[in-house]
């Protein structure tokens, strides 16, 4: 099987992220026309995706030739596999091919550079990965304050079970049910028991990525995973060279896209399907040089499918 010339290959359209990307690409003629769908599960059977109101077969990625002639590749996989590894020689032979990776899997980590938004200049090679949702949120929050002279930022990223795909969501549900019955939690999610818990995780990779996304700032990063299904939260501390007023912050955030200021308390269940970074009320230190603020995003959208489509369009 060979794709139509100029088509965009979407790898694993039936994952949580793949489904979100597919829905957005369908609404954009320059992306949705001639779309090539492939899956990387071990099974040989075709999967079925919904394109508009019609079903569409999704064959397995069998060989490099399945991708020849594509104009770009978007990877939405949530599990490493032998099939997915077949991408590597194809990408090596096509170094100028635009690639957008949402998988954040180790397989493509060294071949991509993280971006939170389209870069001023097209990366060379044009192989990028969508930055962690909490870093995408932080980028937008800090970018709006650049004229105030931020110097340092401390962030703690809190991740939901859905960062591990459908298996993570289903695993958390089983853990919760088992714990309510007084039984051992059984299935692990990302190697952890998350139901009714919060786990501090290593942040080495997130720190590496943050230093690239938040250039020019001193950055300190923490990371945790909790027992909820969807929604990322980020706890921020931002330092400035000179004192700032709360009105300085609010004015800039209210004028910035895609930030949405929330007058009421932030709640994770309010972020679902929102194409915005929800920002709570800031709290300033006594000297006005440090602010603490909480933000939340739907990581399947912001730092997910929405960001991926924005990056893809900037590369084409």
C-alpha positions as semicolon CSV with decimal commas, in nm:
position;residue;x (nm);y (nm);z (nm)
1;X;0,000;0,000;0,000
2;X;0,129;0,347;-0,090
3;X;-0,023;0,671;0,031
4;X;-0,155;0,936;-0,204
5;X;0,120;1,190;-0,280
6;X;0,108;1,478;-0,034
7;X;-0,103;1,293;0,222
8;X;-0,040;1,324;0,594
9;X;0,014;1,001;0,786
10;X;-0,150;0,978;1,128
11;X;-0,002;0,691;1,325
12;X;-0,241;0,533;1,578
13;X;-0,556;0,744;1,532
14;X;-0,753;0,540;1,786
15;X;-0,549;0,629;2,094
16;X;-0,685;0,907;2,316
17;X;-0,452;1,159;2,154
18;X;-0,496;1,011;1,807
19;X;-0,872;1,050;1,825
20;X;-0,838;1,416;1,926
21;X;-0,591;1,486;1,644
22;X;-0,810;1,310;1,388
23;X;-1,113;1,521;1,483
24;X;-0,919;1,843;1,439
25;X;-0,748;1,743;1,116
26;X;-1,081;1,653;0,957
27;X;-1,197;2,011;1,001
28;X;-0,898;2,153;0,812
29;X;-0,903;2,082;0,435
30;X;-0,527;2,130;0,403
31;X;-0,472;1,853;0,660
32;X;-0,772;1,623;0,624
33;X;-0,756;1,567;0,247
34;X;-0,591;1,236;0,160
35;X;-0,527;1,147;0,522
36;X;-0,339;0,818;0,570
37;X;-0,427;0,625;0,887
38;X;-0,208;0,344;1,021
39;X;-0,189;0,159;1,353
40;X;0,110;0,000;1,528
41;X;-0,059;-0,262;1,745
42;X;0,086;-0,613;1,717
43;X;-0,238;-0,752;1,576
44;X;-0,259;-0,789;1,198
45;X;-0,627;-0,692;1,187
46;X;-0,746;-0,358;1,060
47;X;-0,894;-0,114;1,310
48;X;-1,191;0,110;1,234
49;X;-1,194;0,487;1,276
50;X;-1,479;0,733;1,225
51;X;-1,420;0,991;0,953
52;X;-1,717;1,224;0,970
53;X;-2,016;0,991;0,972
54;X;-1,838;0,713;0,786
55;X;-1,620;0,425;0,911
56;X;-1,264;0,404;0,780
57;X;-1,034;0,104;0,794
58;X;-0,700;0,160;0,966
59;X;-0,446;-0,099;0,849
60;X;-0,133;-0,192;1,043
61;X;0,200;-0,032;0,957
62;X;0,368;-0,323;0,781
63;X;0,677;-0,174;0,616
64;X;0,854;0,150;0,534
65;X;0,689;0,161;0,193
66;X;0,354;0,222;0,359
67;X;0,472;0,577;0,425
68;X;0,651;0,661;0,099
69;X;0,530;0,986;-0,054
70;X;0,378;1,129;0,263
71;X;0,402;1,504;0,316
72;X;0,427;1,468;0,695
73;X;0,392;1,217;0,979
74;X;0,203;1,266;1,306
75;X;0,268;1,005;1,576
76;X;-0,007;0,959;1,836
77;X;0,099;0,620;1,975
78;X;0,079;0,547;2,347
79;X;0,278;0,221;2,356
80;X;0,618;0,128;2,207
81;X;0,604;-0,160;1,962
82;X;0,802;-0,333;1,691
83;X;0,571;-0,179;1,431
84;X;0,633;0,172;1,558
85;X;1,009;0,114;1,540
86;X;0,967;0,075;1,163
87;X;0,933;0,450;1,149
88;X;1,297;0,502;1,239
89;X;1,467;0,392;0,915
90;X;1,201;0,577;0,714
91;X;1,267;0,899;0,905
92;X;1,642;0,850;0,868
93;X;1,596;0,831;0,490
94;X;1,370;1,136;0,485
95;X;1,538;1,392;0,713
96;X;1,343;1,686;0,563
97;X;1,003;1,529;0,628
98;X;0,792;1,718;0,885
99;X;0,727;1,501;1,192
100;X;0,511;1,585;1,492
101;X;0,534;1,343;1,784
102;X;0,267;1,333;2,054
103;X;0,372;0,995;2,189
104;X;0,663;1,124;2,400
105;X;0,799;0,770;2,380
106;X;1,171;0,710;2,420
107;X;1,181;0,576;2,063
108;X;1,152;0,926;1,912
109;X;1,292;1,134;2,196
110;X;1,639;1,182;2,045
111;X;1,501;1,251;1,697
112;X;1,273;1,538;1,797
113;X;1,297;1,877;1,964
114;X;1,024;1,987;2,208
115;X;0,803;2,285;2,121
116;X;0,518;2,444;2,313
117;X;0,412;2,663;2,019
118;X;0,526;2,719;1,659
119;X;0,885;2,841;1,651
120;X;0,983;3,173;1,486
121;X;1,196;2,972;1,244
122;X;1,126;2,627;1,108
123;X;1,344;2,372;1,292
124;X;1,598;2,183;1,086
125;X;1,533;1,897;1,062
126;X;1,158;1,963;1,100
127;X;1,103;1,684;1,354
128;X;0,935;1,811;1,671
129;X;0,748;1,671;1,969
130;X;0,470;1,837;2,159
131;X;0,609;1,949;2,493
132;X;0,460;1,818;2,816
133;X;0,113;1,977;2,868
134;X;0,228;2,146;3,189
135;X;0,519;2,304;3,003
136;X;0,290;2,420;2,724
137;X;0,069;2,586;2,986
138;X;0,371;2,738;3,159
139;X;0,509;2,869;2,829
140;X;0,189;3,061;2,757
141;X;0,166;3,197;3,112
142;X;0,527;3,317;3,120
143;X;0,530;3,443;2,762
144;X;0,254;3,690;2,850
145;X;0,474;3,829;3,131
146;X;0,805;3,861;2,946
147;X;0,799;4,243;2,952
148;X;0,781;4,231;3,334
149;X;1,124;4,068;3,351
150;X;1,071;3,717;3,493
151;X;1,403;3,565;3,601
152;X;1,323;3,227;3,754
153;X;1,041;2,977;3,770
154;X;0,962;2,679;3,988
155;X;0,696;2,444;3,860
156;X;0,539;2,122;3,977
157;X;0,358;1,923;3,707
158;X;0,074;1,698;3,821
159;X;-0,031;1,432;3,570
160;X;-0,352;1,231;3,526
161;X;-0,387;0,862;3,441
162;X;-0,476;0,950;3,079
163;X;-0,112;1,039;3,015
164;X;-0,074;0,660;2,980
165;X;-0,355;0,638;2,724
166;X;-0,667;0,425;2,742
167;X;-0,479;0,161;2,939
168;X;-0,403;0,419;3,208
169;X;-0,767;0,527;3,240
170;X;-0,893;0,170;3,250
171;X;-0,620;0,068;3,494
172;X;-0,705;0,350;3,732
173;X;-1,073;0,251;3,725
174;X;-0,982;-0,107;3,815
175;X;-0,747;0,011;4,093
176;X;-1,018;0,229;4,244
177;X;-1,278;-0,050;4,230
178;X;-1,037;-0,296;4,392
179;X;-0,944;-0,055;4,671
180;X;-1,311;0,019;4,744
181;X;-1,364;-0,355;4,783
182;X;-1,069;-0,373;5,023
183;X;-0,864;-0,577;4,775
184;X;-0,507;-0,527;4,648
185;X;-0,512;-0,267;4,368
186;X;-0,382;-0,512;4,107
187;X;-0,303;-0,334;3,778
188;X;-0,039;-0,063;3,793
189;X;-0,066;0,265;3,602
190;X;0,271;0,381;3,482
191;X;0,421;0,141;3,732
192;X;0,231;0,292;4,026
193;X;-0,083;0,255;4,232
194;X;-0,258;0,589;4,174
195;X;-0,613;0,529;4,297
196;X;-0,680;0,761;4,594
197;X;-0,312;0,857;4,596
198;X;-0,052;1,106;4,472
199;X;0,296;0,985;4,378
200;X;0,610;1,200;4,345
201;X;0,798;1,101;4,029
202;X;1,148;1,162;3,889
203;X;1,156;1,483;3,686
204;X;1,483;1,447;3,492
205;X;1,326;1,438;3,144
206;X;1,080;1,714;3,232
207;X;1,367;1,928;3,361
208;X;1,558;1,872;3,038
209;X;1,256;1,972;2,833
210;X;1,176;2,273;3,054
211;X;1,525;2,415;3,004
212;X;1,460;2,418;2,628
213;X;1,104;2,552;2,644
214;X;1,169;2,820;2,907
215;X;1,501;2,953;2,781
216;X;1,645;3,254;2,960
217;X;1,492;3,156;3,294
218;X;1,633;2,967;3,590
219;X;1,407;2,665;3,607
220;X;1,336;2,413;3,884
221;X;1,094;2,129;3,818
222;X;0,896;1,876;4,021
223;X;0,659;1,610;3,893
224;X;0,381;1,397;4,035
225;X;0,102;1,164;3,924
226;X;-0,238;1,143;4,088
227;X;-0,549;0,930;4,103
228;X;-0,769;1,118;3,856
229;X;-0,853;1,036;3,495
230;X;-0,803;1,358;3,297
231;X;-0,661;1,707;3,332
232;X;-0,312;1,837;3,406
233;X;-0,239;2,083;3,687
234;X;0,076;2,293;3,724
235;X;0,179;2,480;4,039
236;X;0,397;2,778;3,949
237;X;0,625;3,014;4,134
238;X;0,758;3,299;3,916
239;X;1,026;3,547;4,028
240;X;1,083;3,896;3,883
241;X;1,368;4,147;3,889
242;X;1,139;4,426;4,011
243;X;0,817;4,422;4,214
244;X;0,495;4,367;4,018
245;X;0,133;4,435;4,100
246;X;-0,150;4,184;4,072
247;X;-0,309;4,414;3,815
248;X;0,008;4,385;3,600
249;X;-0,034;4,009;3,588
250;X;-0,409;4,003;3,534
251;X;-0,397;4,260;3,255
252;X;-0,146;4,058;3,057
253;X;-0,306;3,720;3,114
254;X;-0,653;3,843;3,021
255;X;-0,516;3,980;2,693
256;X;-0,320;3,666;2,603
257;X;-0,432;3,367;2,399
258;X;-0,502;3,091;2,492
259;X;-0,519;3,193;2,860
260;X;-0,856;3,204;3,036
261;X;-0,875;3,360;3,382
262;X;-1,110;3,178;3,619
263;X;-1,292;3,395;3,872
264;X;-1,407;3,095;4,073
265;X;-1,193;2,816;4,210
266;X;-1,005;2,611;3,953
267;X;-1,136;2,258;3,912
268;X;-0,989;1,983;3,699
269;X;-1,329;1,868;3,581
270;X;-1,376;2,213;3,423
271;X;-1,086;2,173;3,177
272;X;-1,234;1,892;2,965
273;X;-1,233;1,983;2,595
274;X;-1,124;2,341;2,670
275;X;-0,878;2,493;2,422
276;X;-0,742;2,719;2,694
277;X;-0,496;2,740;2,980
278;X;-0,713;2,800;3,287
279;X;-0,534;3,027;3,534
280;X;-0,638;3,089;3,892
281;X;-0,597;3,393;4,117
282;X;-0,229;3,479;4,171
283;X;-0,075;3,531;4,515
284;X;0,213;3,779;4,546
285;X;0,493;3,776;4,803
286;X;0,523;4,069;5,043
287;X;0,794;4,233;4,830
288;X;0,603;4,180;4,504
289;X;0,891;3,996;4,338
290;X;0,746;3,644;4,346
291;X;0,405;3,516;4,245
292;X;0,244;3,177;4,303
293;X;-0,031;3,067;4,068
294;X;-0,206;2,744;3,969
295;X;-0,301;2,655;3,612
296;X;-0,490;2,363;3,460
297;X;-0,530;2,226;3,108
298;X;-0,689;1,937;2,924
299;X;-0,363;1,771;2,824
300;X;-0,533;1,588;2,536
301;X;-0,595;1,932;2,383
302;X;-0,346;2,193;2,510
303;X;-0,013;2,018;2,501
304;X;-0,197;1,754;2,298
305;X;-0,395;1,757;1,976
306;X;-0,447;2,134;1,947
307;X;-0,077;2,205;1,993
308;X;0,017;1,923;1,755
309;X;-0,201;2,063;1,475
310;X;-0,057;2,412;1,529
311;X;0,296;2,274;1,505
312;X;0,213;2,065;1,199
313;X;0,069;2,360;1,008
314;X;0,380;2,567;1,089
315;X;0,604;2,295;0,942
316;X;0,418;2,240;0,614
